[in-house]
Amino acid sequence: MPQLDTSTWFITILAMLISLFSLIQLKFYKYTFPTNPSSTGLKTVKQTTPWESKWTKIYSPLSLPPQS
């Protein structure tokens, strides 16, 4: 059974890594990122709900007048 020739594996793997690194760099090169990102600050927005705009009263069953 013939021996597997592994003498070229190092240069093949090295060339593959260099080409992958170059491709990834070219992919990221076309994106533009802001140089100084500033915090926008969190703004709280008050949600108005229907029950806040009108007066409501909760009646306890014990406080209601007796019904006949």
N, C-alpha and C positions, 0 to 999 in steps of 0.2 A: 504494500500500500504506500503510495507516494506521500511525502511530507508536505504539509501546508506551508507555502512560502509566505511568511509574515514580515518580510523585510520592507515592504512598501506600505505597511499599515500606518506607521507613524506619520509619514508625509501626507497620506490620504486623510487621516483624521485631523491633522493640523490644517490642511487646506480647507477641509469642511468647516472647521471652527472659525477660521478667518473669514470665509465667505458668509457664514451665518451672522457673524458679528457685523460685517459690512452691510448686509441686507437690513439688519435690524436698525443700524445707525441711519441708513437712508430712509427707512420708514419713519423714524422719529424726527428726522431732520425737516420734513415738510410741515410739521405741526408748529404753530407759534404759541408760545406761552407768555403770559404777562410777566414783565420783568419784576414788578413790585406789587404783588397782590395785596390789596387792602381789605380789611374786614368791613363788611357792609353793615354790621350791626343788626341786631334782631329787633324787628318792629312788631309790637303786639297789636293785633287788630281785635277790637271788641265786637263780638258777635251779638247782634240783637235778636232776642228770641221773642216769640209772640206773647209769652206770659210775663215778660218784663215790662211791656208797654201798657198793660192794664192792671188795675187793682184786683186782686183775688183774695178770697177769704175761704179758709178751710173750716167746715163745720164738723164738730165732733158729734157723733150720734147721740151722746148723752146731753148735749147742750141744746138740741132741737126741742121745740115744744111738743108735748104729747099729741099724737094724732089719734082721732077717734074713728 
